[in-house]
């Protein structure tokens, strides 16, 4: 355009035209600037949710470690190391975002930054000098490399974490980057130099999102790894199961020893104890000794991964001359729950069922040794039992059970818990429900009300279990990626009158 057989004047005009085009290209449109701001909002919202989810996962892992110890305790130690590393790096990135936004005030009503005014990037000019980095730039690169090194050290060489280490290395690779001219730019220069401030902030938010994801992946892998280890033969417990717990003097003792997780594939390679192996079980046969407590002991032997694993067992039984105590146990748990029918087994050792009498508020007999307990008021219930022996004498006993309320359920959308994803049309016709997770009784729940909240819009209070017209009106203004929170869910137990269950956990619907 500026060459060929042109006059000097025409060459000058053409050159000025090129300069004008270049100047236009350097001015980023207001729409693009706002787009970076909206993208940053999405990442920051996602980061808040990820933080909460990660905290919940770590709490679950800590609880499991306290209960089961072993591999879960080891996994929890790894998870806490990663938490310290990721929190430190996340907060460091937050300090860089503060530098990039220095001088820009958030709107007191919306809480948003002035995106369209953030078209300059001079706040972070102190990262660069010429074609290289300043002391601040070197600090950023060193911090990124330290994060990668710390993560690698915390996760070690365990194959469960190998893919996470590789992903961290890839996402935070600070090598020089080839630009569109085919020349290599330094990492920070390529991603941040001369960029609008809001673009730099959005980029830093994506880094924080990557940090949260790595943390979440570690927690998930830690939980999975510990669960697999907990199922190993070395963590099984052998259990002595006798036909009954008390015997008359001289009576034959019959029973078996089984593993806590018995199946046909669980077959020991060796066994020592008072009996013999039959189809993976140690069948016991011996004669009861003198009156008092007796002990049965022995050992299973398994081979796992070429290693011999011994599994010792021990059990006790009591030899009594005559029945002197009742056996009272809850079929499903060691407490009874208000609002449901609790099955109870009651028997007296050595006494026929027709000679056993049991009484308590809310207790009714339904079969031989089988009772139903419907707890009344108070915090505990006492079951009194008496048994008439063959000689006419009466033995009596009692048992105290704690009365507890049904635990709080978890909210559902179309039967799904947690974060449910789909188009708005699915939510508009969905039924809001509730589930009792890991509760041993079959119960029917009925949702009679809830609150619906879309970010940036007022909360709608609903009666019933379906979205009303006001909900649909609010939902119509939501956009893809918005999260709709269903909270304050009011749940009733069907057949229990006006009795409301404890607080129901919320459920979230993400619009796709």
C-alpha positions as CSV (number, residue, x, y, z in Angstrom):
1,X,0.0,0.0,0.0
2,X,2.9,2.4,0.7
3,X,5.1,1.0,-2.0
4,X,5.1,0.8,-5.8
5,X,4.9,3.7,-8.2
6,X,3.0,6.1,-6.0
7,X,3.6,9.8,-5.4
8,X,5.2,10.8,-2.1
9,X,1.9,12.3,-1.0
10,X,0.0,9.1,-1.8
11,X,2.5,7.1,0.1
12,X,2.1,9.4,3.1
13,X,-1.7,9.1,3.0
14,X,-1.5,5.3,2.8
15,X,0.9,5.2,5.8
16,X,-1.4,7.4,7.9
17,X,-4.3,5.1,7.0
18,X,-2.3,2.1,8.3
19,X,-1.5,3.9,11.5
20,X,-5.2,4.8,11.9
21,X,-6.2,1.1,11.5
22,X,-3.6,0.1,14.1
23,X,-4.9,2.7,16.5
24,X,-8.5,1.4,16.1
25,X,-7.3,-2.2,16.7
26,X,-5.7,-1.1,20.0
27,X,-8.9,0.2,21.4
28,X,-10.9,-2.7,22.9
29,X,-14.7,-2.2,22.7
30,X,-16.8,-1.5,25.8
31,X,-18.8,-4.6,25.1
32,X,-15.7,-6.8,25.2
33,X,-14.5,-5.1,28.4
34,X,-17.9,-5.8,30.0
35,X,-17.7,-9.4,28.7
36,X,-14.5,-9.9,30.7
37,X,-16.3,-8.6,33.8
38,X,-19.2,-10.9,33.4
39,X,-16.8,-13.9,32.9
40,X,-15.0,-12.9,36.1
41,X,-18.3,-12.8,38.0
42,X,-19.0,-16.4,36.9
43,X,-15.6,-17.6,38.0
44,X,-15.7,-15.8,41.4
45,X,-19.2,-17.3,42.1
46,X,-17.9,-20.8,41.1
47,X,-14.9,-20.3,43.4
48,X,-17.1,-19.5,46.4
49,X,-19.2,-22.7,45.7
50,X,-16.1,-24.8,45.2
51,X,-14.7,-23.6,48.5
52,X,-17.8,-24.6,50.3
53,X,-17.9,-28.0,48.6
54,X,-14.2,-28.6,49.4
55,X,-14.8,-27.8,53.1
56,X,-17.7,-30.3,53.2
57,X,-15.6,-33.0,51.6
58,X,-12.7,-32.4,54.1
59,X,-15.1,-32.5,57.0
60,X,-16.5,-35.9,55.7
61,X,-12.9,-37.2,55.4
62,X,-12.0,-36.1,58.9
63,X,-15.2,-37.7,60.3
64,X,-14.3,-41.0,58.6
65,X,-10.8,-40.8,59.8
66,X,-12.0,-40.3,63.4
67,X,-14.3,-43.3,63.1
68,X,-12.4,-45.8,61.0
69,X,-8.8,-44.5,61.4
70,X,-6.3,-46.6,59.3
71,X,-6.1,-45.6,55.7
72,X,-8.7,-42.8,56.2
73,X,-6.4,-41.2,58.8
74,X,-3.5,-41.3,56.3
75,X,-5.7,-39.8,53.6
76,X,-6.9,-37.1,55.9
77,X,-3.3,-36.1,56.6
78,X,-2.6,-35.8,52.9
79,X,-5.8,-33.7,52.4
80,X,-4.9,-31.3,55.1
81,X,-1.4,-30.7,53.7
82,X,-3.0,-29.9,50.3
83,X,-5.4,-27.6,52.0
84,X,-2.6,-25.5,53.5
85,X,-0.8,-25.4,50.1
86,X,-3.8,-24.5,48.0
87,X,-5.2,-21.9,50.5
88,X,-1.8,-20.1,50.5
89,X,-1.6,-20.0,46.8
90,X,-5.3,-19.0,46.4
91,X,-4.8,-16.1,48.7
92,X,-1.6,-15.0,46.9
93,X,-3.5,-14.9,43.6
94,X,-6.2,-12.9,45.5
95,X,-3.4,-10.3,46.4
96,X,-2.5,-10.0,42.7
97,X,-6.2,-9.3,41.9
98,X,-6.2,-6.6,44.5
99,X,-3.2,-5.0,42.8
100,X,-4.8,-5.2,39.3
101,X,-8.0,-3.5,40.6
102,X,-6.3,-0.8,42.7
103,X,-8.0,2.5,42.2
104,X,-11.3,1.0,40.9
105,X,-14.2,1.4,43.3
106,X,-17.0,-1.1,43.4
107,X,-20.6,0.1,43.0
108,X,-22.2,0.3,46.5
109,X,-25.5,-1.0,45.1
110,X,-24.5,-3.8,42.8
111,X,-21.1,-4.6,44.4
112,X,-19.6,-4.7,40.9
113,X,-16.4,-3.1,39.6
114,X,-16.6,-0.4,36.8
115,X,-15.8,-2.9,34.0
116,X,-15.9,-0.4,31.2
117,X,-13.5,1.9,32.9
118,X,-11.0,-1.0,33.4
119,X,-9.5,-0.9,29.9
120,X,-6.0,-0.1,31.1
121,X,-3.4,-2.4,32.6
122,X,-0.9,-0.1,34.1
123,X,-1.5,-1.3,37.7
124,X,0.7,-4.4,37.0
125,X,3.4,-2.6,35.0
126,X,5.8,-3.3,37.9
127,X,5.8,-7.0,36.8
128,X,7.8,-6.2,33.7
129,X,10.9,-4.5,32.6
130,X,11.8,-4.4,28.9
131,X,11.5,-8.0,27.6
132,X,11.9,-9.5,31.1
133,X,10.5,-9.5,34.6
134,X,11.0,-7.2,37.6
135,X,11.6,-8.4,41.1
136,X,7.7,-8.7,41.4
137,X,7.5,-10.7,38.2
138,X,10.2,-13.1,39.4
139,X,8.3,-13.4,42.7
140,X,5.1,-14.5,40.9
141,X,6.9,-17.1,38.8
142,X,8.7,-18.4,41.9
143,X,5.4,-18.7,43.8
144,X,3.8,-20.6,41.0
145,X,6.7,-23.0,40.8
146,X,6.7,-23.4,44.6
147,X,3.0,-24.3,44.5
148,X,3.6,-27.0,42.0
149,X,6.6,-28.4,43.9
150,X,4.6,-28.4,47.2
151,X,1.7,-30.2,45.6
152,X,4.0,-32.8,44.1
153,X,5.7,-33.3,47.5
154,X,2.4,-33.6,49.4
155,X,0.9,-36.2,46.9
156,X,4.1,-38.1,46.5
157,X,4.3,-41.0,44.0
158,X,0.9,-42.5,44.8
159,X,-0.7,-43.5,41.4
160,X,-4.1,-42.2,42.7
161,X,-2.8,-38.7,42.6
162,X,-0.6,-38.9,39.4
163,X,-3.2,-37.4,37.1
164,X,-3.7,-34.5,39.5
165,X,0.0,-33.7,39.7
166,X,0.2,-33.8,35.9
167,X,-2.8,-31.5,35.5
168,X,-1.4,-29.0,38.0
169,X,1.9,-29.0,36.1
170,X,0.1,-28.4,32.8
171,X,-2.2,-25.6,34.0
172,X,0.6,-23.7,35.7
173,X,3.3,-24.3,33.1
174,X,5.3,-21.0,33.1
175,X,7.4,-21.8,30.0
176,X,7.7,-19.2,27.3
177,X,4.7,-19.0,24.9
178,X,4.9,-18.7,21.1
179,X,2.9,-15.6,19.9
180,X,1.0,-15.2,16.7
181,X,4.1,-14.0,14.9
182,X,5.9,-17.2,15.9
183,X,8.1,-15.5,18.4
184,X,8.4,-16.6,22.0
185,X,7.1,-14.3,24.8
186,X,7.7,-14.8,28.5
187,X,4.7,-16.4,30.3
188,X,3.5,-13.3,32.2
189,X,4.2,-11.1,29.2
190,X,2.0,-13.3,27.0
191,X,-0.9,-13.5,29.4
192,X,-0.9,-10.1,31.1
193,X,1.3,-7.4,29.7
194,X,-0.7,-4.4,28.2
195,X,-4.0,-6.3,28.8
196,X,-7.0,-4.4,30.2
197,X,-7.2,-4.6,34.0
198,X,-10.5,-6.6,34.0
199,X,-9.0,-9.1,31.6
200,X,-6.1,-9.7,34.0
201,X,-8.5,-10.1,36.9
202,X,-10.6,-12.6,35.0
203,X,-7.5,-14.6,34.1
204,X,-6.4,-14.7,37.8
205,X,-9.9,-15.9,38.8
206,X,-9.5,-18.8,36.4
207,X,-6.3,-19.7,38.2
208,X,-8.2,-19.7,41.5
209,X,-10.7,-22.0,39.9
210,X,-8.0,-24.4,38.8
211,X,-6.6,-24.3,42.3
212,X,-10.0,-25.2,43.8
213,X,-10.4,-28.0,41.3
214,X,-7.1,-29.6,42.1
215,X,-8.0,-29.4,45.8
216,X,-11.4,-31.1,45.1
217,X,-9.7,-33.8,43.0
218,X,-7.3,-34.6,45.8
219,X,-10.1,-34.9,48.4
220,X,-12.1,-37.2,46.1
221,X,-9.1,-39.4,45.3
222,X,-8.2,-39.5,49.0
223,X,-11.7,-40.7,50.0
224,X,-11.7,-43.3,47.2
225,X,-8.2,-44.6,48.0
226,X,-9.0,-44.9,51.7
227,X,-12.3,-46.7,51.0
228,X,-10.5,-49.3,48.8
229,X,-7.9,-49.8,51.5
230,X,-10.6,-50.2,54.2
231,X,-12.1,-53.1,52.2
232,X,-8.8,-55.0,52.3
233,X,-8.6,-58.4,54.2
234,X,-6.3,-56.8,56.7
235,X,-9.2,-54.5,57.8
236,X,-11.8,-57.3,58.2
237,X,-12.9,-58.4,61.6
238,X,-13.8,-62.0,62.4
239,X,-17.0,-62.4,64.4
240,X,-18.1,-65.3,66.6
241,X,-21.8,-66.0,66.1
242,X,-23.2,-68.6,68.5
243,X,-26.7,-70.0,68.4
244,X,-27.3,-68.3,71.8
245,X,-25.2,-66.3,74.3
246,X,-26.0,-68.3,77.5
247,X,-25.9,-72.1,78.0
248,X,-26.8,-74.5,80.8
249,X,-23.9,-76.4,82.3
250,X,-23.0,-79.5,80.2
251,X,-25.1,-78.3,77.2
252,X,-23.5,-78.5,73.7
253,X,-22.3,-75.2,72.4
254,X,-23.1,-74.7,68.7
255,X,-22.3,-71.8,66.4
256,X,-19.9,-70.5,63.7
257,X,-17.2,-67.9,63.1
258,X,-17.7,-65.7,60.1
259,X,-16.1,-62.5,58.7
260,X,-17.9,-59.2,59.0
261,X,-18.2,-59.1,55.2
262,X,-18.8,-62.7,54.4
263,X,-19.5,-63.9,50.9
264,X,-18.7,-67.1,48.9
265,X,-15.4,-65.5,47.6
266,X,-14.1,-64.9,51.1
267,X,-12.3,-68.2,51.7
268,X,-9.4,-68.4,54.1
269,X,-6.3,-70.5,53.3
270,X,-5.9,-71.6,56.9
271,X,-7.8,-71.8,60.2
272,X,-6.8,-72.6,63.8
273,X,-9.5,-72.8,66.5
274,X,-12.2,-75.0,68.0
275,X,-13.8,-76.3,64.8
276,X,-13.2,-76.7,61.1
277,X,-13.7,-74.7,57.8
278,X,-17.0,-75.4,55.9
279,X,-17.7,-73.2,52.9
280,X,-15.7,-70.3,54.1
281,X,-17.0,-70.5,57.7
282,X,-15.4,-72.0,60.8
283,X,-18.1,-74.3,62.2
284,X,-17.6,-74.6,66.0
285,X,-18.4,-77.7,68.1
286,X,-17.4,-78.1,71.7
287,X,-18.8,-78.8,75.2
288,X,-19.6,-75.9,77.6
289,X,-17.3,-75.8,80.6
290,X,-18.1,-74.6,84.1
291,X,-20.4,-71.8,85.1
292,X,-19.1,-68.4,84.1
293,X,-17.6,-66.6,81.2
294,X,-15.8,-68.7,78.5
295,X,-13.6,-67.6,75.6
296,X,-13.4,-68.9,72.1
297,X,-10.3,-67.9,70.1
298,X,-8.4,-68.8,66.9
299,X,-7.1,-67.4,63.7
300,X,-8.0,-67.2,59.9
301,X,-5.2,-67.0,57.4
302,X,-5.5,-65.3,54.0
303,X,-3.2,-64.6,51.1
304,X,-3.4,-61.2,49.5
305,X,-1.0,-59.9,46.8
306,X,1.3,-62.8,47.6
307,X,1.4,-61.9,51.3
308,X,0.1,-64.0,54.2
309,X,-2.3,-62.0,56.3
310,X,-3.3,-63.4,59.7
311,X,-6.8,-62.5,61.1
312,X,-7.3,-63.4,64.7
313,X,-10.7,-63.7,66.3
314,X,-12.0,-64.0,69.8
315,X,-15.4,-64.4,71.3
316,X,-17.1,-65.0,74.7
317,X,-20.1,-66.9,76.0
318,X,-21.6,-67.3,79.4
319,X,-22.5,-70.6,81.0
320,X,-25.3,-70.1,83.5
321,X,-27.2,-72.7,85.6
322,X,-30.6,-71.1,85.1
323,X,-32.0,-68.2,83.0
324,X,-31.4,-64.9,84.9
325,X,-31.5,-62.1,82.3
326,X,-33.6,-61.0,79.3
327,X,-32.2,-60.3,75.9
328,X,-33.7,-57.0,74.6
329,X,-32.4,-55.4,71.4
330,X,-33.5,-53.0,68.7
331,X,-33.5,-54.8,65.4
332,X,-32.1,-51.9,63.5
333,X,-30.3,-49.6,65.9
334,X,-29.6,-48.9,69.6
335,X,-32.2,-46.1,69.8
336,X,-35.8,-45.7,68.9
337,X,-37.1,-42.9,66.7
338,X,-40.2,-40.8,67.3
339,X,-42.6,-40.7,64.4
340,X,-41.9,-44.2,63.0
341,X,-42.7,-47.8,64.1
342,X,-39.5,-49.4,65.6
343,X,-39.2,-53.2,65.4
344,X,-38.0,-54.7,68.7
345,X,-37.0,-58.3,69.5
346,X,-37.5,-59.5,73.1
347,X,-36.7,-62.9,74.5
348,X,-35.6,-64.6,77.7
349,X,-32.9,-67.2,77.4
350,X,-34.3,-70.7,78.1
351,X,-37.9,-69.4,78.4
352,X,-40.6,-70.0,75.8
353,X,-42.1,-66.9,74.1
354,X,-45.6,-67.6,75.5
355,X,-44.2,-67.2,79.1
356,X,-42.5,-63.9,78.4
357,X,-44.3,-60.6,79.1
358,X,-43.0,-57.2,78.0
359,X,-44.5,-53.8,78.7
360,X,-43.7,-50.1,77.9
361,X,-45.6,-47.0,76.7
362,X,-46.1,-47.4,72.9
363,X,-45.0,-51.1,72.9
364,X,-47.2,-53.7,71.1
365,X,-46.6,-57.4,70.3
366,X,-46.8,-58.5,66.7
367,X,-45.4,-62.1,66.8
368,X,-43.2,-64.6,68.6
369,X,-40.5,-62.4,70.2
370,X,-41.4,-59.5,67.9
371,X,-42.7,-56.2,69.1
372,X,-43.4,-52.7,67.6
373,X,-42.4,-49.6,69.5
374,X,-44.1,-46.2,68.8
375,X,-42.3,-43.8,71.2
376,X,-44.4,-41.3,73.1
377,X,-43.1,-38.2,74.8
378,X,-39.9,-37.7,76.7
379,X,-36.3,-38.6,75.8
380,X,-36.2,-42.2,76.8
381,X,-38.5,-45.3,77.3
382,X,-38.1,-48.2,79.7
383,X,-39.1,-51.7,78.6
384,X,-39.9,-54.1,81.4
385,X,-39.7,-57.8,80.8
386,X,-40.6,-60.8,82.9
387,X,-40.3,-64.5,82.2
388,X,-42.0,-67.4,83.9
389,X,-39.6,-70.4,84.3
390,X,-40.6,-74.1,84.3
391,X,-40.5,-74.2,88.1
392,X,-42.9,-71.3,88.4
393,X,-40.3,-68.7,89.4
394,X,-40.3,-65.4,87.6
395,X,-37.2,-63.6,86.3
396,X,-37.4,-60.0,85.4
397,X,-35.2,-57.4,83.6
398,X,-35.6,-54.0,82.0
399,X,-33.9,-51.9,79.3
400,X,-33.7,-48.2,78.7
401,X,-33.8,-46.9,75.1
402,X,-33.1,-43.3,74.1
403,X,-35.8,-41.6,72.0
404,X,-34.5,-39.5,69.1
405,X,-36.2,-37.4,66.5
406,X,-35.9,-38.3,62.8
407,X,-32.8,-36.6,61.4
408,X,-33.1,-33.7,58.9
409,X,-33.6,-34.8,55.3
410,X,-32.0,-33.5,52.1
411,X,-33.9,-31.5,49.5
412,X,-34.4,-33.0,46.0
413,X,-35.3,-31.8,42.5
414,X,-36.9,-34.6,40.4
415,X,-35.5,-36.9,43.0
416,X,-31.9,-35.7,42.6
417,X,-29.8,-34.1,45.4
418,X,-26.9,-31.7,45.5
419,X,-26.4,-29.6,42.3
420,X,-29.0,-30.6,39.6
421,X,-28.4,-29.3,36.1
422,X,-30.8,-28.8,33.2
423,X,-32.8,-26.2,31.2
424,X,-35.2,-23.9,33.0
425,X,-38.2,-25.8,31.6
426,X,-37.2,-28.8,33.6
427,X,-37.3,-26.8,36.9
428,X,-40.6,-25.1,36.0
429,X,-42.4,-28.5,36.1
430,X,-40.2,-30.2,38.7
431,X,-41.5,-31.5,42.0
432,X,-39.5,-30.4,45.1
433,X,-39.0,-33.3,47.4
434,X,-36.9,-34.6,50.3
435,X,-34.9,-37.7,51.1
436,X,-33.6,-39.2,54.3
437,X,-30.1,-40.3,53.5
438,X,-28.8,-43.4,55.2
439,X,-31.9,-43.8,57.4
440,X,-32.9,-47.4,58.1
441,X,-36.7,-47.0,58.0
442,X,-39.0,-46.7,55.0
443,X,-40.9,-43.4,55.5
444,X,-42.9,-41.2,53.2
445,X,-42.0,-37.5,53.2
446,X,-44.2,-34.6,52.0
447,X,-42.8,-31.1,51.1
448,X,-45.3,-28.4,52.1
449,X,-43.3,-25.3,51.4
450,X,-39.9,-23.9,50.3
451,X,-38.0,-20.7,49.3
452,X,-36.7,-20.1,45.7
453,X,-33.8,-17.8,45.2
454,X,-32.1,-16.7,41.9
455,X,-28.9,-14.7,42.3
456,X,-29.6,-11.0,42.1
457,X,-33.4,-11.4,42.4
458,X,-35.8,-11.4,45.4
459,X,-36.6,-14.7,47.3
460,X,-39.9,-16.3,46.5
461,X,-41.7,-18.1,49.4
462,X,-43.8,-21.0,48.1
463,X,-46.5,-23.1,49.6
464,X,-46.6,-26.7,48.4
465,X,-44.0,-28.7,46.4
466,X,-44.3,-27.0,42.9
467,X,-43.0,-23.7,41.5
468,X,-45.8,-21.1,41.4
469,X,-46.4,-18.3,38.9
470,X,-44.1,-15.9,40.9
471,X,-41.3,-18.4,40.8
472,X,-41.6,-18.8,37.0
473,X,-41.6,-15.1,36.6
474,X,-38.3,-14.8,38.5
475,X,-36.9,-17.8,36.7
476,X,-37.7,-16.2,33.3
477,X,-35.0,-13.5,34.0
478,X,-32.4,-16.1,34.9
479,X,-29.7,-16.9,32.3
480,X,-27.6,-19.9,31.4
481,X,-25.1,-20.7,34.2
482,X,-27.2,-19.1,37.0
483,X,-27.9,-21.2,40.1
484,X,-31.3,-21.4,41.6
485,X,-31.3,-22.3,45.3
486,X,-34.2,-24.2,46.8
487,X,-33.9,-23.7,50.6
488,X,-36.0,-23.5,53.8
489,X,-37.7,-26.6,52.7
490,X,-40.5,-27.6,55.0
491,X,-40.9,-31.4,55.2
492,X,-43.6,-33.4,56.9
493,X,-43.7,-37.1,57.7
494,X,-46.7,-38.7,56.1
495,X,-49.1,-40.0,58.7
496,X,-47.5,-38.0,61.6
497,X,-50.0,-35.2,61.6
498,X,-48.5,-31.7,61.7
499,X,-45.1,-32.9,62.9
500,X,-42.4,-31.1,60.8
501,X,-39.0,-32.7,60.4
502,X,-35.8,-30.8,61.3
503,X,-34.3,-28.4,58.8
504,X,-34.1,-29.9,55.3
505,X,-30.8,-29.3,53.5
506,X,-31.1,-27.1,50.4
507,X,-30.8,-28.3,46.7
508,X,-29.4,-26.2,43.8
509,X,-30.5,-26.1,40.2
510,X,-27.9,-24.9,37.6
511,X,-29.5,-23.6,34.4
512,X,-27.9,-25.0,31.3
